[in-house]
């Protein structure tokens, strides 16, 4: 069993899953699946984001979010 919060099953209030968030992150940033999973986990645990918030992120949003994580 994984210790990642983002490996939990289910969906958020808009029907998005952590898998949706990982896929969006991977395709938007053109990174490996593992790098996308790590970033999504950080977005969830450090910033408290939900999948629906991550699937709306643009490349510029991801830069801003990474900077917010670094400031924590």
C-alpha positions in Angstrom: 0.0 0.0 0.0 1.3 3.4 -0.9 1.9 6.2 1.6 1.0 8.9 -1.0 -2.1 10.9 -0.2 -2.7 11.2 -4.0 -2.9 7.4 -4.4 -6.3 7.3 -2.6 -9.2 6.2 -4.7 -12.3 8.4 -5.2 -13.0 11.7 -6.8 -13.4 15.3 -5.6 -16.6 17.3 -5.6 -16.3 17.9 -9.4 -15.5 14.3 -10.2 -11.8 14.6 -10.8 -9.4 12.0 -9.5 -5.7 12.2 -8.5 -5.1 10.2 -11.6 -6.6 13.0 -13.6 -4.4 15.5 -11.8 -1.3 13.4 -12.5 -2.2 13.0 -16.2 -2.8 16.7 -16.6 0.4 17.6 -14.9 2.4 15.1 -17.0 1.0 16.3 -20.3 1.0 20.0 -19.5 4.6 20.0 -18.3 5.9 17.2 -20.5 7.5 15.4 -17.5 7.8 11.7 -16.5 4.9 10.0 -14.7 7.0 9.8 -11.6 7.8 13.6 -11.7 4.2 14.4 -12.2 3.1 12.2 -9.3 5.7 13.8 -7.0 4.6 17.3 -8.0 0.9 16.4 -7.5 1.7 14.9 -4.1 3.5 18.1 -3.1 0.6 20.3 -4.4 -1.8 18.2 -2.3 0.2 17.9 0.9 2.0 21.2 1.0 -0.5 23.6 -0.6 -3.7 21.6 0.1 -4.9 21.6 -3.5 -7.6 19.2 -4.7 -7.6 17.5 -8.1 -10.0 19.9 -9.7 -7.6 22.8 -8.9 -4.7 21.0 -10.4 -6.4 20.0 -13.7 -7.2 23.6 -14.3 -3.5 24.7 -14.0 -1.6 26.2 -17.0 2.1 25.9 -17.4 2.4 29.4 -15.8 0.3 28.3 -12.9 2.6 25.3 -12.3 5.6 27.7 -12.1 3.8 29.8 -9.5 2.7 26.7 -7.6 6.2 25.3 -7.6 7.5 28.6 -6.2 4.8 28.6 -3.5 6.0 25.0 -2.5 9.6 26.2 -2.3 8.6 29.1 0.0 7.0 26.7 2.5 
